[in-house]
Amino acid sequence: MGAVASRPMLEREYEVAALLAAARDGAAGAGSVVAVSGEAGIGKSRLIEELRAKLPPTHRLLVGYCDDLATRRTLGPFRDLVGHVGRELSEAMQPGVDRGTVLAALQSELAWAQRPTVLVVEDVHWADDATLDALQFLVRRVARLPAVLVLTYRDDELTRDHPLHEVLAQASTAERGHHLALRRLSRDAVRELSRDRPVDADHVFAVTAGNPFFVSEVLAAEGDRTVPQTIVDAVLTRLRRLDPSVRADVEQLSVVPSALERWLIDGLVPGGISSLAPAEECGVLTVSPDAVGFRHELTRRAIADSLAAARRIELNGAVLAALVDHGGVDLARLTHHASEAGDVDAIVRFGPEAAREAAGAGAHREAAAQYRLVLAHNDRFPPGEQVELLESYAVECYVLGDSQIAVDIEESAVSLRRALGDQGSLGSSLRWLSRMHWWNGDGRHAESAALEAIEVSERSGDRRMLAMALSNQSQLFSVAYDSVRSIEVGRRAAEIAREAGDHAVLAHALTNIGMSELTLGDAGGQATLDAALDVALSAGETEHALRAYIGIASALLDDFRLPEARERLAAGIELADRSEQVAYLRFLTLERARLNLHLGDWEGVGRDSAVAIQSAQAPVRWGALMPLGRMGVRRGDPGAGRLLEEAWELAVQMDEVQRLGPIAAGRAEAAWLRGDLAGIPELTERTYAEARELGSVAYEGELASWLVKAGRPVTPTPGDHPYALLAGGRWRDAAAVWDASGARYEHALALIEGDDREDLSTALEELYGMDARPLARLVRHRLRELGVTRLPRGPSKSTRDNVAGLTERQSEVLRLLGRGLTNAEIADELVVSRRTVETHVAAILTKLGVHTRREAVARAAGRIR
């Protein structure tokens, strides 16, 4: 057994060395996050044990576990640390402690410079939402801590919409993020392990496919020369060697999907821990002074799955009784075993509180699971409690993005409130239903529920509820670009909110008004949005402040005021990050993806869109698909069309011009780049007409510019929006606006409208700098038509590999900036025009995220090859 247990680790030397190197860096204050992936049995946990054996004594290793419970333990892996960490974190793990306190305690615990920490969270594919939120919090901060965060997970258990993807996306783009993908044993390694065994090594490899745990189990099970055909056979072969009483004890423990505390062993095993020695000796169990567990989760599952259903029910009932008798146990554990035992009384007793506790900690998937479990027995609750449970469940589904389920459950809650004659709460329920319909992409039913919410609130006399209902309707009008009605209803909501002293609703209403004013071209909308932000910040209404930040940034991006948008986004993201408003952080990050699209920062687009590309919520997923699809078109990526088509389907479902406009323009751009001018009108005319009718200048102008390219006459778009200028033939004015704002792709798009060779060469340089190949090919063709024979080459592999994303020419300009040369001196040195140098300098500042030449030189030190 010794050789079998240790040999797989011989093929893990690189991974152990990588973790030890990360630990050394962490001790020096350069913390990192390491994601360790692989299938069940591949050796993730054994890798951690190997790390424990080799970690220097100056470090500490903390390990927490996520369990395969039907309803996950809230903050389970961090609660496992109690007794091994300081008082602050231990106290923060008590039920009912607010989320901010938990996160602050985690950060404080890992900031212990005198004892650098390696924090391992095992099996994060089973993590609850509160744990995933805490991990995102740590991922964003670990680079500044003397710590290493190690996350192990089974990559074969991740579905496309698994919430772990968001954590992994952040880890992959973290300042010091690493990924270790563990592989199976080779055929030669299995032969080596089988060398002294009376088995056919090739058959062992065929049965196990090189999975280290499977190999060890099969080899340990050989009682004769026959190799078990499955891992279950191997485990059960070993189990049958035990006496019936010990086997019964092991079966009892197998229904507990976590390590068993000593007190639980004493309550479940008649002979106590000493009677489990035979199971430990044969390699089924691992025993420590504090707890007992199975050598591997696959072992436990094999035994539990082999039990008859009646036997599993009986054994779960025994576990539930022991947990209830002991008291102070995680409610999630109680409801898991109550469900497995079919104990409805226990479900009704513990389920509602378990759901509320999970929701309060931000573990929304777990809360929804608990509510679902409880509501399967809703006849056990009085009607008033039923409706509260239904509405709470609907809200959790809404938060999770299960929009259709949320709508269905909330409609049931509304129907029950009607039956109860509960007019006071009906208005609130209808307002929630309106919001849920909108998230589900159903604007018509959202507006219908919004109207009834207003009517019910007016009849009930609840002024605060009326203000919120009105502001909800104003928001619906705003996102649909029905700006006139949005302002009218929003002002009424704001007036009532002021009278009622409700700062939250006031900020909400002012945000709607400001966004709608800007849509109509009223510059005063900026002041209204600033007022909304001030009201929210002064009142400590962080959520509404963040919504105002989103409104401000969105309006600035629509107008291509990109430097201002970058500043507001930075402030909003900092506030969302500090206050751990994860949903708003996601929205602000998606707005930054849109900013990066305009700046030509493809790496930034990919990084910022990754936080939401797996979302099930239509507006959120659209927000990731739009910049990714449009970036793909501009780069010539083969999958861009598919992304745009999915985004278009979502936009049609939501039926809002703010969704339809960018995708219609992206599809038109793709058609133009492939030479299909005739196809542009069909892709754009309907959305253009809607944007024009609603007075949406930004989308009207952009779509008009594509129709002009297709040879269709359009009515001039009012104002000086750069796309309106471009559509009206004032391409030099549009180019100047885009150049000043840093919109690099759009700047090049405007420059190619003329036949000036220098303009076209400047555009080509910019496009090469962004690796925008399709448009660059068109520009090269135009230059050749104009008789230009010496054309710059496209970006080389070294350019694409450049950490800052600079072209070779931009790197050369940056080096000359470092020597203190002026633009004119650089132009002379490189034999190019001064205007070309100015374009390069602007691109350098944008790519490095700085504002001055001096900052660019300082930022680039050590980055540029």
Order of alpha helices (4+ residues) and beta strands (2+ residues): alpha-alpha-beta-alpha-beta-alpha-alpha-alpha-beta-alpha-beta-alpha-beta-alpha-alpha-alpha-alpha-alpha-beta-alpha-alpha-beta-beta-alpha-alpha-alpha-alpha-alpha-alpha-alpha-alpha-alpha-alpha-alpha-alpha-alpha-alpha-alpha-alpha-alpha-alpha-alpha-alpha-alpha-alpha-alpha-alpha-alpha-alpha-alpha-alpha-alpha-alpha-alpha-alpha
